[in-house]
């Protein structure tokens, strides 16, 4: 392990420790990092029981709050995609089907 990798590893451990301390002190104020950890753990398929144990340690949010964070992110993505679709329809409303197809055809 190089010195730069060791420093990065040390800094990331310090950040997680600070996050746990702050989250334990005031969960409503300092839930950003545990929220990110919850989303990441959920995406990796962590069980509900494991999430609740990690929540008691201050590492992540409980399983229901983690799922709510995932749902919130998904809703924001869905809203963004619908807005993009509406904007594209406004711009391309006078194009033929073939022209619309060629716009979105990936360049190989």
Residue pairs with C-beta under 8 A, 6 or more apart in sequence:
1 9
15 33
16 33
16 59
19 30
19 33
19 34
19 58
20 57
20 58
20 59
21 58
22 29
22 30
23 30
23 31
23 33
23 34
23 58
24 58
27 34
31 61
34 55
34 58
34 59
34 60
34 61
35 60
35 61
35 65
35 66
35 69
37 54
37 59
37 60
37 61
38 51
38 60
38 61
38 65
38 66
38 69
38 70
39 66
39 69
39 70
39 73
41 50
41 51
41 54
41 60
41 66
42 51
42 66
42 67
42 70
43 70
46 54
48 63
51 60
51 61
51 62
51 63
51 66
52 62
52 63
54 60
55 61
55 62
55 63
60 66
61 69
92 99
92 100
92 103
95 103
